[in-house]
Amino acid sequence: RFMLVPQMVWHNTTLQELGITDNEIEIDVFHRQPQDFSNLLRSGHFSDTVIKVEGETIKCHMPLLSQYSQVFSEVAIPEPIIHITDLSTETVRLLLDWIYCVWVQLNIMDVAKRLLEAAEKFKMLDWKRRCELELIQKLTWSTCADLLAVAHKHKANSLLRESKKFIQRNRQGISA
């Protein structure tokens, strides 16, 4: 882990002006992103975008969304309201927790599958890869068919490849 000197600017506001000190900013070496902007997510301060999902409104910050999502970074003019109709509120909140806090418990297979879908939708390649790696670890005879379908549906090539390898390695376990 490295400490980051707070020189980032948030809509012409320094991190010090947001009340974030140098001691509070850590960089996750793997992701190269600050670990905890959860206070901004919870409070909605300085938000410039809202996400509407299943009747709920979540205040967000387009600079963070666009930094980790290719879909949001390609938006020429920040949209003040983003309507999400094909993901649950829980899945969107988990995705935002990762963006703002870099912490989501992926060891639960259902969570990893839902976040893989969200990562594919918003073109979050690092996050998609992490979800795939977690799901690969969950490959068993009882999960293989489901994970193969998930991999195919969400273009998760590593998971697809490893699911096929699992079947090949263990095909003697298939009863006729």
Secondary structure, 3 states (H helix, E strand, C coil): CEECCCCCEECCEECCCCCCCHHHCEEECCCCEECCCHHHHHHCCCCCEEEEECCEEEEECHHHHHHHCHHHHCCCCCCCEEEECCCCHHHHHHHHHHHHHCCCCCCCHHHHHHHHHHHHHCCCHHHHHHHHHHHHCCCCHHHHHHHHHHHHHCCCHHHHHHHHHHHHHCHHHCCC
